[in-house]
Amino acid sequence: MVHWKQYGEKEEVDKLKKALVAGATGLVGRHVVKELINSKKYDEIHLVTRRRTPFYKHPLVQEHLISFDELDQIDEVFEKVNDVFVTLGTTMKQAKSHQAFIKVDYTYPIKLAEMAKKYHTDRFLLVSAMGADRESRFFYNRVKGTLEEGLMTMKLPALHIFRPSLLIGERYEFRAGEKSAEWLSKPLSFFLIGSLKKFKPVKGSHVAASMYEVAQQDSPGTHIYESDQIRHLGHVLKA
């Protein structure tokens, strides 16, 4: 716990929140953690991760180095967090099988949501994807859509789903396919106007800023943010 004097007057301490981030080593997750650290609105930031992150020495950060198959081991963390940010995601190339992909992009987020509901977490914020649809002919979109539908049926107090298009920014790991798509998308972005604006790539930092901003609002129920909305809010927040 960080001493309250770092934040000013004693009465402000009770207003500070606690957050949990799953996916802190990814593009969006990394920026979410930065937003939380810099905000001065959280006194504990819990990172559920399989490997050490660059934030492990920060006084606000508590890392839980576990497999996502072992989430029951950190029940006590879910008991006290207000906001859960889920930015998990993989690629077929990384996962190497449909089953492994489903585990990361569906099973783990569902388990995190079950834990959040069990302990009455205030908000659950998820990075999904543009085109998420359980009826899609594309496997990736079908998994994302099935996940969204599963979360909606859980009736969480506040569910916020973000559907970005192509994510751009520096990653820890190199993803050749996404890097090529990012390179090709830059000259094409100029022509993506009107109803096509939603297909423009989105900075990972803008998605994170949007998630953080939404987490500060009292908005119960289910909310979905499409890519063009995320881009607009991100630009405003990062201007």
Backbone bond lengths (Angstrom), bond angles and torsions (degrees), N, CA, C in turn:
res aa  C-N    CA-C-N  psi(-1)  N-CA   C-N-CA  omega(-1)  CA-C   N-CA-C  phi
1 M - - - 1.468 - - 1.516 109.66 -
2 V 1.319 117.67 131.03 1.457 122.25 178.36 1.518 108.97 -82.62
3 H 1.334 117.17 136.99 1.453 121.79 -177.98 1.521 110.49 -60.62
4 W 1.325 115.88 139.11 1.463 120.11 -173.89 1.510 113.41 -60.16
5 K 1.337 119.83 -24.19 1.460 121.25 -176.74 1.524 111.95 -64.02
6 Q 1.320 116.74 -20.43 1.457 118.90 176.38 1.527 111.25 -66.52
7 Y 1.318 116.55 -19.91 1.455 121.01 -175.33 1.523 113.21 -111.80
8 G 1.307 118.35 0.94 1.458 120.05 178.86 1.505 112.22 107.21
9 E 1.312 117.03 -134.98 1.453 121.45 -173.07 1.522 112.08 -73.13
10 K 1.345 114.57 152.61 1.452 121.95 -176.17 1.525 112.27 -58.88
11 E 1.348 116.86 -39.19 1.456 118.43 -176.06 1.526 113.68 -62.44
12 E 1.346 117.52 -18.45 1.455 120.83 -179.63 1.519 112.25 -76.62
13 V 1.337 117.62 -19.91 1.462 120.92 -174.44 1.519 111.84 -61.74
14 D 1.319 117.09 -41.13 1.450 120.51 -177.23 1.527 112.41 -64.50
15 K 1.312 117.68 -17.49 1.455 121.62 -179.10 1.524 112.21 -89.24
16 L 1.321 117.19 -11.43 1.459 119.89 -179.54 1.522 110.46 -69.55
17 K 1.330 115.66 147.47 1.457 120.65 -176.76 1.523 111.43 -110.78
18 K 1.322 114.03 172.21 1.461 121.30 176.55 1.528 107.63 -124.64
19 A 1.322 115.14 137.99 1.468 119.93 -176.39 1.516 111.10 -125.63
20 L 1.318 115.13 154.47 1.461 121.88 172.71 1.525 107.23 -125.03
21 V 1.323 115.92 133.70 1.462 121.23 178.85 1.522 109.03 -121.94
22 A 1.320 116.55 124.37 1.464 122.23 174.30 1.521 107.17 -110.34
23 G 1.330 116.06 114.85 1.457 120.14 -177.32 1.515 112.51 110.81
24 A 1.333 116.62 28.42 1.470 121.49 -174.27 1.521 114.09 -69.36
25 T 1.330 118.37 -12.42 1.467 119.70 178.79 1.528 111.89 -91.46
26 G 1.329 117.03 -4.97 1.458 120.62 179.68 1.519 112.36 -87.82
27 L 1.312 116.04 175.86 1.463 122.17 -176.33 1.527 112.30 -58.56
28 V 1.326 117.52 -55.26 1.461 120.47 -178.42 1.525 110.82 -72.33
29 G 1.319 116.98 -43.88 1.459 120.81 -178.36 1.511 113.24 -57.36
30 R 1.313 116.03 -40.29 1.469 120.69 179.09 1.529 110.45 -60.44
31 H 1.330 115.93 -42.65 1.466 119.74 179.74 1.528 111.73 -72.83
32 V 1.321 117.69 -31.05 1.464 120.24 175.29 1.526 109.81 -61.04
33 V 1.321 116.50 -45.85 1.470 120.28 179.64 1.525 110.34 -60.47
34 K 1.312 117.64 -42.25 1.469 120.95 178.15 1.525 110.96 -61.08
35 E 1.329 116.47 -42.21 1.467 120.12 178.33 1.527 110.52 -60.96
36 L 1.314 116.52 -43.89 1.464 120.95 -178.28 1.523 111.26 -65.63
37 I 1.324 116.54 -43.38 1.464 121.14 -179.84 1.525 111.03 -62.72
38 N 1.313 116.20 -42.45 1.465 120.66 -175.12 1.523 113.96 -79.89
39 S 1.321 116.96 -11.94 1.465 120.21 -171.48 1.518 114.25 -76.92
40 K 1.319 117.66 -30.14 1.471 123.51 -173.94 1.532 111.79 63.30
41 K 1.329 116.34 24.15 1.462 120.45 175.93 1.529 112.14 -111.02
42 Y 1.334 115.70 -0.46 1.466 120.90 -179.90 1.526 109.30 -127.59
43 D 1.329 116.18 137.65 1.459 118.61 176.58 1.530 112.43 -106.91
44 E 1.334 116.90 -5.76 1.464 121.19 173.64 1.526 108.26 -144.36
45 I 1.324 115.38 132.09 1.464 121.45 176.92 1.522 107.31 -127.01
46 H 1.314 116.37 108.22 1.464 122.01 -176.40 1.527 109.81 -96.02
47 L 1.311 116.05 126.50 1.459 121.45 179.45 1.520 109.45 -110.66
48 V 1.324 116.30 117.87 1.461 121.22 174.64 1.515 106.28 -93.39
49 T 1.320 116.11 115.59 1.460 119.48 -171.45 1.524 110.79 -152.68
50 R 1.305 115.45 152.34 1.467 120.47 178.25 1.515 111.77 -86.46
51 R 1.336 116.47 -17.80 1.463 119.10 179.46 1.525 110.57 -141.39
52 R 1.298 114.96 158.51 1.458 122.33 -178.10 1.532 111.14 -56.87
53 T 1.331 116.09 142.04 1.462 121.27 177.61 1.527 109.33 -109.94
54 P 1.335 117.72 166.61 1.469 120.39 178.29 1.528 112.98 -67.52
55 F 1.335 116.94 -9.20 1.465 120.45 -175.14 1.527 113.56 -94.90
56 Y 1.319 117.77 1.16 1.463 119.75 -167.23 1.522 114.08 -63.15
57 K 1.311 118.34 -21.26 1.464 120.81 -179.74 1.528 113.12 -90.51
58 H 1.310 117.31 -8.53 1.466 119.36 -178.05 1.530 110.22 -69.04
59 P 1.334 118.27 136.82 1.472 120.97 -175.51 1.525 115.04 -62.45
60 L 1.315 118.19 -23.02 1.464 120.11 179.30 1.522 112.82 -84.88
61 V 1.317 116.51 -17.43 1.467 121.81 -171.12 1.520 112.43 -93.35
62 Q 1.326 114.82 134.94 1.465 121.82 172.10 1.526 107.19 -125.29
63 E 1.313 116.16 116.20 1.464 120.42 179.94 1.522 110.87 -92.11
64 H 1.314 115.53 140.55 1.461 122.49 176.38 1.523 106.57 -120.09
65 L 1.316 116.05 97.76 1.466 121.65 -175.30 1.520 109.65 -84.85
66 I 1.319 115.37 89.68 1.460 120.86 -178.53 1.522 109.64 -140.53
67 S 1.322 114.87 165.42 1.457 120.36 170.79 1.524 107.65 -77.80
68 F 1.309 117.09 147.39 1.459 119.47 178.38 1.526 111.56 -69.51
69 D 1.316 117.02 -8.31 1.460 120.69 172.82 1.525 110.90 -77.63
70 E 1.333 117.10 -8.12 1.468 121.98 -174.48 1.523 112.19 -117.80
71 L 1.324 117.62 31.08 1.460 121.01 -176.75 1.524 113.28 -61.28
72 D 1.328 116.86 -26.62 1.465 119.78 179.38 1.526 111.99 -61.91
73 Q 1.324 116.41 -18.18 1.466 119.89 -179.56 1.527 112.50 -72.44
74 I 1.324 117.38 -14.63 1.465 119.47 -178.36 1.529 111.01 -119.85
75 D 1.318 115.71 39.80 1.465 121.13 176.61 1.520 111.83 -52.37
76 E 1.338 115.51 -41.57 1.462 119.82 -174.23 1.524 112.31 -63.18
77 V 1.334 116.64 -25.01 1.467 119.87 178.31 1.526 109.81 -70.51
78 F 1.325 116.76 -46.13 1.463 120.60 -179.86 1.524 111.79 -64.16
79 E 1.321 117.10 -26.02 1.460 120.61 179.77 1.518 112.40 -62.08
80 K 1.342 117.49 -26.83 1.466 119.24 -172.92 1.526 115.05 -115.87
81 V 1.344 118.90 -9.63 1.470 118.27 -176.65 1.529 111.57 -79.70
82 N 1.322 115.17 149.09 1.462 122.11 177.12 1.526 111.88 -94.45
83 D 1.336 115.09 -42.70 1.463 120.81 -173.32 1.528 111.12 -124.79
84 V 1.321 116.28 131.32 1.464 121.78 176.86 1.527 108.45 -113.10
85 F 1.328 115.97 122.03 1.466 122.55 178.39 1.528 108.49 -108.24
86 V 1.318 117.21 120.67 1.466 121.25 -179.20 1.523 108.78 -114.81
87 T 1.321 115.24 112.54 1.472 121.11 -178.15 1.526 110.51 -122.93
88 L 1.324 115.80 28.82 1.464 120.90 -179.49 1.526 110.94 -70.59
89 G 1.309 115.77 147.77 1.457 120.19 176.32 1.515 110.67 177.54
90 T 1.303 115.83 145.99 1.460 120.30 179.13 1.532 108.45 -136.68
91 T 1.300 116.79 -174.07 1.466 122.85 175.46 1.523 107.60 -124.88
92 M 1.311 116.14 162.02 1.457 119.13 177.81 1.525 110.74 -62.73
93 K 1.328 116.68 -34.14 1.464 120.03 179.35 1.517 110.67 -63.47
94 Q 1.333 116.29 -41.07 1.457 119.96 178.96 1.522 111.38 -73.73
95 A 1.333 116.38 -43.93 1.463 120.64 -176.00 1.524 112.50 -70.77
96 K 1.340 116.14 -35.38 1.472 123.01 176.93 1.530 114.33 74.65
97 S 1.325 118.03 -7.54 1.465 119.93 176.21 1.526 109.02 -157.87
98 H 1.327 115.76 156.57 1.458 120.05 177.69 1.526 110.63 -62.00
99 Q 1.316 115.97 -39.59 1.465 120.41 -178.47 1.527 111.36 -62.20
100 A 1.326 116.46 -44.37 1.463 120.52 -179.85 1.527 110.80 -67.17
101 F 1.333 116.07 -37.01 1.465 120.15 178.12 1.525 110.30 -62.99
102 I 1.318 116.52 -46.34 1.463 121.52 -179.61 1.528 110.96 -60.11
103 K 1.314 116.04 -36.53 1.466 119.91 -179.00 1.524 111.20 -61.04
104 V 1.327 116.31 -44.41 1.468 120.87 -177.73 1.519 111.80 -76.37
105 D 1.325 116.91 -44.22 1.467 120.88 -171.50 1.522 114.20 -92.63
106 Y 1.330 117.49 -7.76 1.463 119.59 178.10 1.531 112.27 -130.05
107 T 1.325 116.13 -59.58 1.466 120.20 -172.80 1.523 112.63 -59.80
108 Y 1.323 117.46 -48.52 1.465 120.28 -177.81 1.528 112.44 -65.67
109 P 1.342 119.95 -45.67 1.466 118.85 176.78 1.530 113.13 -60.43
110 I 1.337 116.76 -38.10 1.464 119.90 178.07 1.524 110.12 -63.71
111 K 1.321 117.29 -42.93 1.461 120.81 179.04 1.526 110.80 -62.97
112 L 1.313 117.02 -42.28 1.466 120.95 177.74 1.528 110.47 -61.06
113 A 1.324 116.76 -40.23 1.464 120.63 179.08 1.527 111.12 -67.32
114 E 1.322 116.78 -38.38 1.466 120.20 177.63 1.520 110.67 -62.02
115 M 1.326 115.94 -41.34 1.468 120.35 177.98 1.531 110.13 -65.99
116 A 1.319 116.28 -42.49 1.462 120.41 -179.95 1.530 110.94 -62.26
117 K 1.324 116.35 -41.13 1.462 119.72 179.42 1.525 111.01 -68.24
118 K 1.312 116.32 -40.86 1.463 120.94 -179.55 1.519 111.27 -57.28
119 Y 1.327 116.00 -38.62 1.468 119.79 -176.26 1.531 112.70 -105.53
120 H 1.330 116.27 18.39 1.466 122.13 171.07 1.529 113.02 57.21
121 T 1.310 116.31 44.67 1.463 120.93 175.25 1.531 109.30 -63.03
122 D 1.321 116.13 140.92 1.467 120.45 -175.82 1.527 113.11 -65.63
123 R 1.349 116.19 -44.74 1.467 120.30 -173.66 1.521 111.37 -138.69
124 F 1.314 114.93 144.04 1.462 121.92 175.90 1.518 106.42 -127.02
125 L 1.332 116.14 117.12 1.469 121.37 -175.95 1.523 109.54 -117.56
126 L 1.314 116.85 127.02 1.464 122.48 -172.68 1.522 112.17 -126.36
127 V 1.319 116.40 137.67 1.463 121.25 168.42 1.522 107.73 -91.23
128 S 1.313 116.43 115.04 1.461 122.62 176.95 1.528 107.28 -105.86
129 A 1.309 118.34 -129.60 1.469 120.26 179.97 1.518 110.49 -161.38
130 M 1.312 115.60 150.75 1.462 120.41 173.12 1.532 109.30 -58.69
131 G 1.313 115.79 137.32 1.460 119.74 178.27 1.512 114.33 85.42
132 A 1.337 117.42 7.00 1.462 120.17 178.52 1.528 109.79 -57.80
133 D 1.326 116.28 125.00 1.464 120.84 -175.93 1.521 108.20 -165.16
134 R 1.307 116.95 118.76 1.467 120.48 -177.22 1.524 112.48 -64.46
135 E 1.339 117.53 -16.09 1.461 121.49 178.71 1.529 112.29 -98.12
136 S 1.320 117.10 3.07 1.466 120.73 -177.21 1.529 111.41 -62.96
137 R 1.316 116.17 149.15 1.464 120.02 175.79 1.522 110.95 -81.15
138 F 1.330 116.37 -10.29 1.464 121.07 178.83 1.524 110.01 -93.96
139 F 1.309 115.84 126.33 1.461 121.38 -175.03 1.525 112.10 -54.73
140 Y 1.325 117.29 -48.08 1.466 121.99 -177.59 1.530 111.09 -57.08
141 N 1.325 116.82 -51.41 1.463 120.88 -179.45 1.525 112.15 -66.17
142 R 1.332 115.18 -32.66 1.466 119.63 179.53 1.528 111.09 -65.93
143 V 1.329 116.38 -42.39 1.469 120.32 178.39 1.527 110.09 -64.15
144 K 1.330 116.60 -45.22 1.464 120.57 -179.94 1.530 110.78 -62.15
145 G 1.331 116.59 -41.89 1.456 120.20 179.42 1.517 112.48 -66.17
146 T 1.319 116.23 -39.61 1.461 120.68 177.80 1.521 110.39 -64.49
147 L 1.322 116.33 -38.87 1.467 121.00 176.67 1.530 110.49 -61.94
148 E 1.325 116.34 -49.13 1.463 119.82 -179.24 1.526 110.93 -57.79
149 E 1.318 115.84 -45.38 1.463 119.99 -178.91 1.521 110.68 -63.24
150 G 1.338 116.34 -40.81 1.456 120.29 178.57 1.518 112.14 -62.03
151 L 1.318 116.23 -40.87 1.467 120.47 179.32 1.527 111.22 -67.24
152 M 1.319 116.34 -39.67 1.465 119.81 -178.64 1.526 111.77 -64.09
153 T 1.324 116.97 -35.38 1.465 119.94 -179.30 1.523 111.94 -71.88
154 M 1.332 117.53 -13.70 1.463 121.05 -178.91 1.524 112.49 -79.79
155 K 1.328 117.05 -13.08 1.467 121.49 177.99 1.531 111.79 55.18
156 L 1.314 116.07 52.54 1.459 120.87 176.43 1.530 109.10 -68.06
157 P 1.341 118.21 150.95 1.468 120.84 -179.21 1.528 112.98 -53.69
158 A 1.335 116.15 -43.95 1.470 120.66 177.87 1.521 108.00 -147.84
159 L 1.321 115.91 113.07 1.463 122.25 -179.29 1.525 108.59 -114.50
160 H 1.329 116.12 122.87 1.461 121.67 -179.20 1.530 108.85 -120.72
161 I 1.324 116.40 116.83 1.462 122.27 -176.51 1.526 109.43 -112.01
162 F 1.318 115.81 125.47 1.461 121.88 -178.89 1.524 109.12 -109.01
163 R 1.338 116.13 126.83 1.464 121.41 -176.70 1.533 111.20 -115.78
164 P 1.316 117.69 75.33 1.468 119.27 179.57 1.525 111.59 -74.51
165 S 1.320 115.44 156.45 1.464 120.85 171.66 1.529 106.74 -81.91
166 L 1.306 118.23 -144.30 1.464 121.44 179.69 1.528 110.42 -59.93
167 L 1.324 116.66 125.32 1.462 121.63 179.10 1.522 109.99 -87.06
168 I 1.323 116.10 133.02 1.462 120.02 178.59 1.523 110.07 -122.95
169 G 1.324 114.81 151.72 1.457 121.28 -178.12 1.512 109.75 142.19
170 E 1.309 115.90 172.36 1.458 120.90 -178.70 1.525 110.93 -78.93
171 R 1.319 116.01 127.91 1.460 122.37 178.36 1.523 110.21 -109.05
172 Y 1.342 115.07 157.98 1.462 119.50 174.10 1.521 110.25 -69.47
173 E 1.346 115.09 -39.90 1.457 119.09 -178.99 1.522 109.12 -104.39
174 F 1.317 116.11 151.14 1.468 120.61 -179.37 1.518 109.36 -89.50
175 R 1.335 116.80 125.60 1.458 122.32 176.50 1.522 107.31 -117.17
176 A 1.314 115.85 99.85 1.466 121.02 -173.16 1.524 112.59 -56.62
177 G 1.330 116.88 -46.16 1.458 120.46 -177.97 1.512 112.25 -61.37
178 E 1.334 116.83 -45.30 1.457 120.57 -178.76 1.520 111.00 -70.23
179 K 1.332 116.60 -34.70 1.465 119.48 179.56 1.531 109.76 -66.68
180 S 1.322 116.81 -39.88 1.465 120.44 178.16 1.524 110.69 -65.13
181 A 1.333 115.80 -42.56 1.464 120.05 179.26 1.526 110.56 -64.00
182 E 1.333 116.37 -38.89 1.467 120.54 178.07 1.524 110.41 -62.46
183 W 1.325 116.41 -44.02 1.467 121.13 -179.02 1.529 110.97 -63.45
184 L 1.337 116.26 -41.53 1.462 120.84 -179.01 1.526 112.18 -72.42
185 S 1.336 115.88 -29.68 1.463 119.36 -174.88 1.522 113.20 -73.56
186 K 1.326 117.63 -24.56 1.469 120.02 -175.30 1.522 113.12 -60.38
187 P 1.345 119.64 -51.06 1.472 117.96 178.72 1.523 113.04 -69.56
188 L 1.333 116.74 -24.71 1.462 119.90 -178.33 1.521 112.45 -79.23
189 S 1.337 117.39 -22.63 1.464 121.21 -175.73 1.519 112.37 -57.61
190 F 1.329 116.09 -31.75 1.467 120.98 -178.61 1.527 111.29 -60.06
191 F 1.334 116.33 -30.68 1.462 120.93 -176.24 1.528 112.63 -91.96
192 L 1.324 116.81 -5.89 1.461 120.38 -178.62 1.524 109.11 -88.59
193 I 1.317 115.89 87.75 1.454 121.72 -178.18 1.521 109.43 -125.56
194 G 1.330 115.52 169.42 1.458 119.70 -179.77 1.516 111.65 61.60
195 S 1.323 116.39 -130.08 1.467 120.69 -178.37 1.522 112.59 -68.92
196 L 1.335 116.66 -13.03 1.469 120.60 -179.51 1.526 112.82 -89.06
197 K 1.342 117.07 -4.79 1.464 120.43 -177.28 1.525 112.78 -58.89
198 K 1.326 115.32 -30.77 1.460 118.64 -176.75 1.525 112.65 -65.42
199 F 1.343 117.06 -15.51 1.463 120.13 -179.84 1.531 112.91 -88.00
200 K 1.324 117.07 -4.75 1.458 119.11 178.40 1.525 110.15 -65.18
201 P 1.337 117.86 144.39 1.463 119.93 177.96 1.525 111.17 -63.51
202 V 1.318 115.81 154.87 1.464 122.23 -177.46 1.521 109.38 -123.44
203 K 1.313 116.00 135.40 1.458 119.97 176.61 1.528 110.21 -69.52
204 G 1.327 115.57 137.83 1.456 119.67 176.87 1.515 111.71 -57.98
205 S 1.323 116.76 -35.76 1.467 120.99 179.62 1.525 111.36 -65.92
206 H 1.332 117.41 -31.18 1.463 120.87 179.03 1.530 110.93 -73.99
207 V 1.314 116.73 -36.63 1.469 119.78 175.57 1.521 109.36 -63.04
208 A 1.328 116.30 -45.34 1.464 121.31 -179.62 1.520 111.32 -61.99
209 A 1.325 116.87 -43.82 1.467 120.72 179.72 1.523 110.86 -62.75
210 S 1.328 116.27 -38.69 1.463 120.81 178.32 1.526 110.68 -65.87
211 M 1.319 116.61 -42.58 1.462 120.60 178.87 1.522 110.62 -62.23
212 Y 1.320 115.48 -44.45 1.466 119.28 179.82 1.525 110.29 -61.57
213 E 1.326 117.09 -46.61 1.469 121.25 -177.97 1.524 110.94 -60.57
214 V 1.318 116.93 -43.95 1.462 121.43 179.62 1.526 110.79 -63.33
215 A 1.330 116.85 -36.35 1.466 121.19 -178.95 1.525 112.44 -65.91
216 Q 1.320 117.13 -15.59 1.466 119.95 179.37 1.532 111.72 -91.50
217 Q 1.321 116.79 -0.81 1.461 121.13 -178.42 1.528 110.38 -100.91
218 D 1.315 115.36 150.06 1.461 120.94 175.48 1.524 107.62 -95.31
219 S 1.331 115.38 88.44 1.469 120.87 -174.99 1.520 110.06 -130.86
220 P 1.332 117.69 84.65 1.466 120.04 179.67 1.522 111.85 -67.22
221 G 1.328 115.28 161.98 1.454 120.26 179.80 1.514 112.20 95.53
222 T 1.325 115.94 -168.90 1.463 122.17 -177.91 1.523 110.34 -103.20
223 H 1.325 115.61 132.86 1.463 121.36 -178.77 1.527 109.13 -133.68
224 I 1.325 116.72 134.79 1.465 121.93 179.20 1.524 108.84 -119.16
225 Y 1.327 116.02 131.73 1.461 122.17 -178.34 1.525 108.75 -115.87
226 E 1.325 115.87 114.20 1.458 120.36 -179.57 1.529 110.06 -78.90
227 S 1.312 115.75 167.12 1.458 121.39 -170.83 1.526 113.53 -60.04
228 D 1.332 117.41 -41.00 1.466 118.57 -179.12 1.523 111.67 -67.69
229 Q 1.335 117.39 -32.59 1.459 121.06 175.39 1.528 110.52 -66.19
230 I 1.324 115.77 -41.39 1.466 120.93 179.76 1.521 110.14 -64.10
231 R 1.332 116.09 -44.71 1.467 120.00 179.55 1.521 111.00 -60.26
232 H 1.330 116.09 -44.64 1.466 120.24 -178.42 1.527 110.80 -63.25
233 L 1.329 116.86 -49.40 1.461 120.46 -179.51 1.518 110.70 -63.30
234 G 1.331 116.11 -40.93 1.461 120.21 178.95 1.513 112.27 -60.51
235 H 1.333 116.11 -42.28 1.469 120.41 179.13 1.525 110.93 -64.09
236 V 1.332 116.14 -40.52 1.467 120.34 179.64 1.522 110.36 -64.89
237 L 1.320 116.52 -45.66 1.463 121.04 -176.60 1.519 112.48 -70.25
238 K 1.331 116.80 -31.72 1.464 120.79 -176.15 1.531 113.01 -101.12
239 A 1.329 116.50 7.62 1.472 120.27 -179.42 1.529 111.32 -65.29
